[in-house]
Amino acid sequence: MGRTIAIIGGTGKEGRGIALRWANAGHEVIVGSRDGQRAAEKAAELSSLGHGTIRGSDNASAVRAAEVALLSVPYGAHGDTLRGLRQELQDRVLIDITVPLAPPKVRTVHLPKGRAAALEAQEVLGPGAKVVAALHHVSSAHLADPEHAIDCDVLACSDDPAALELALSLIGDLGLSGYDAGPLANAVALESLTPVLLHLNKRYKGRGAGLRLTGI
Ligand SMILES: NC(=O)c1ccc[n+]([C@@H]2O[C@H](COP(=O)([O-])OP(=O)(O)OC[C@H]3O[C@@H](n4cnc5c(N)ncnc54)[C@H](OP(=O)(O)O)[C@@H]3O)[C@@H](O)[C@H]2O)c1
């Protein structure tokens, strides 16, 4: 079933490939931005690639029009963005892909004050929003081309079983296999693994190191 999905910060690197892949899978995608004009231009550019129709609007309008939202902004903008969209995100499933990196030390694990960005998101939004943490280990380099098969599994966690099931199905529509990784508290582990992958990229000259599960 096609869903209407808003991508908050969808004008960026990670949002691009996610928007193209979901549009390709038949979802109605709304690219969100702080600037509605920038969103409209990005949406027109992505639509012209022929993977489906993608709309653009300011972040608040995008979330209001959608049933599911994906948050794709740098950690430095995470708290303010969520506080600004608190009302719009009530009764929504929010897939939070944020990794709480602390530049310039992006290859060292950084636990934020609330232990994980996704836990901070749930705290800011309250129980009315259903937060799912996912996609921290899939590089924009892999997502960008919708025809490119991605050799990476996805771990997703949430305290809301229905929201998690929906997110896992949407992760499947990105061309990835998503796995239930437990309660939202486990976002601490998921988010912490990304700096390790960034270290591996540097150490072994990789381009988008990812995860593959075995034994299940
Ligand atoms: N890149 C990856 O490979 C990757 C992989 C896994 C997870 N992630 C996570 O995905 C999220 C997005 O990553 P990205 O690489 O796509 O980031 P990005 O391209 O640097 O930024 C994404 C969007 O965030 C918005 N933004 C930037 N600064 C902002 C601010 N101060 N306040 C509000 N919005 C702001 C911008 O949209 P507007 O200016 O249009 O509002 C921008 O286009 C991050 O949390 C990252 O940790 C990234």
The ligand as an SDF file (V2000), in Angstrom:
LIG
                    3D

 48 52  0  0  0  0  0  0  0  0999 V2000
   24.9900   10.7780    5.0730 N   0  0  0  0  0  0  0  0  0  0  0  0
   24.9930    9.5090    5.4440 C   0  0  0  0  0  0  0  0  0  0  0  0
   25.6450    8.6530    4.8070 O   0  0  0  0  0  0  0  0  0  0  0  0
   24.2030    9.0690    6.6630 C   0  0  0  0  0  0  0  0  0  0  0  0
   24.1110    7.7030    6.9570 C   0  0  0  0  0  0  0  0  0  0  0  0
   23.3220    7.3050    8.0490 C   0  0  0  0  0  0  0  0  0  0  0  0
   22.6850    8.2590    8.8430 C   0  0  0  0  0  0  0  0  0  0  0  0
   22.8300    9.5880    8.5270 N   0  0  0  0  0  0  0  0  0  0  0  0
   22.1670   10.5720    9.3640 C   0  0  0  0  0  0  0  0  0  0  0  0
   21.1880   11.2020    8.5600 O   0  0  0  0  0  0  0  0  0  0  0  0
   21.0330   12.5680    8.9520 C   0  0  0  0  0  0  0  0  0  0  0  0
   21.1490   13.4220    7.6880 C   0  0  0  0  0  0  0  0  0  0  0  0
   22.4250   13.2220    7.1260 O   0  0  0  0  0  0  0  0  0  0  0  0
   22.8250   13.9740    5.7720 P   0  0  0  0  0  0  0  0  0  0  0  0
   24.1740   13.5030    5.4280 O   0  0  0  0  0  0  0  0  0  0  0  0
   21.7170   13.8640    4.7900 O   0  0  0  0  0  0  0  0  0  0  0  0
   22.8970   15.4930    6.3060 O   0  0  0  0  0  0  0  0  0  0  0  0
   23.0140   16.8460    5.4830 P   0  0  0  0  0  0  0  0  0  0  0  0
   22.9670   16.5660    4.0200 O   0  0  0  0  0  0  0  0  0  0  0  0
   24.1860   17.5830    6.0150 O   0  0  0  0  0  0  0  0  0  0  0  0
   21.7190   17.6480    5.9710 O   0  0  0  0  0  0  0  0  0  0  0  0
   20.4240   17.2120    5.6940 C   0  0  0  0  0  0  0  0  0  0  0  0
   19.4840   18.3840    5.7280 C   0  0  0  0  0  0  0  0  0  0  0  0
   19.3550   18.8650    7.0470 O   0  0  0  0  0  0  0  0  0  0  0  0
   18.9310   20.2170    6.9850 C   0  0  0  0  0  0  0  0  0  0  0  0
   19.7160   20.9950    7.9360 N   0  0  0  0  0  0  0  0  0  0  0  0
   21.0450   21.2300    7.9290 C   0  0  0  0  0  0  0  0  0  0  0  0
   21.3870   22.0310    8.9480 N   0  0  0  0  0  0  0  0  0  0  0  0
   20.2460   22.2980    9.6070 C   0  0  0  0  0  0  0  0  0  0  0  0
   19.9470   23.0820   10.7460 C   0  0  0  0  0  0  0  0  0  0  0  0
   20.9020   23.7500   11.4260 N   0  0  0  0  0  0  0  0  0  0  0  0
   18.6470   23.1490   11.1540 N   0  0  0  0  0  0  0  0  0  0  0  0
   17.6860   22.4890   10.4960 C   0  0  0  0  0  0  0  0  0  0  0  0
   17.9140   21.7340    9.3900 N   0  0  0  0  0  0  0  0  0  0  0  0
   19.1860   21.6390    8.9710 C   0  0  0  0  0  0  0  0  0  0  0  0
   19.2080   20.7180    5.5800 C   0  0  0  0  0  0  0  0  0  0  0  0
   17.9540   20.9290    4.9400 O   0  0  0  0  0  0  0  0  0  0  0  0
   17.3920   22.3940    4.6090 P   0  0  0  0  0  0  0  0  0  0  0  0
   18.5560   23.3430    4.6120 O   0  0  0  0  0  0  0  0  0  0  0  0
   16.7950   22.2330    3.2650 O   0  0  0  0  0  0  0  0  0  0  0  0
   16.4150   22.6520    5.6980 O   0  0  0  0  0  0  0  0  0  0  0  0
   19.9640   19.5840    4.9430 C   0  0  0  0  0  0  0  0  0  0  0  0
   19.7080   19.4420    3.5660 O   0  0  0  0  0  0  0  0  0  0  0  0
   22.1110   12.8560    9.9880 C   0  0  0  0  0  0  0  0  0  0  0  0
   21.5560   12.8550   11.2690 O   0  0  0  0  0  0  0  0  0  0  0  0
   23.0840   11.6970    9.8320 C   0  0  0  0  0  0  0  0  0  0  0  0
   23.7100   11.3610   11.0530 O   0  0  0  0  0  0  0  0  0  0  0  0
   23.5570    9.9990    7.4510 C   0  0  0  0  0  0  0  0  0  0  0  0
  1  2  1  0
  2  3  2  0
  2  4  1  0
  4  5  1  0
  4 48  2  0
  5  6  2  0
  6  7  1  0
  7  8  2  0
  8  9  1  0
  8 48  1  0
  9 10  1  0
  9 46  1  0
 10 11  1  0
 11 12  1  0
 11 44  1  0
 12 13  1  0
 13 14  1  0
 14 15  2  0
 14 16  1  0
 14 17  1  0
 17 18  1  0
 18 19  2  0
 18 20  1  0
 18 21  1  0
 21 22  1  0
 22 23  1  0
 23 24  1  0
 23 42  1  0
 24 25  1  0
 25 26  1  0
 25 36  1  0
 26 27  1  0
 26 35  1  0
 27 28  2  0
 28 29  1  0
 29 30  1  0
 29 35  2  0
 30 31  1  0
 30 32  2  0
 32 33  1  0
 33 34  2  0
 34 35  1  0
 36 37  1  0
 36 42  1  0
 37 38  1  0
 38 39  2  0
 38 40  1  0
 38 41  1  0
 42 43  1  0
 44 45  1  0
 44 46  1  0
 46 47  1  0
M  CHG  2   8   1  16  -1
M  END
$$$$
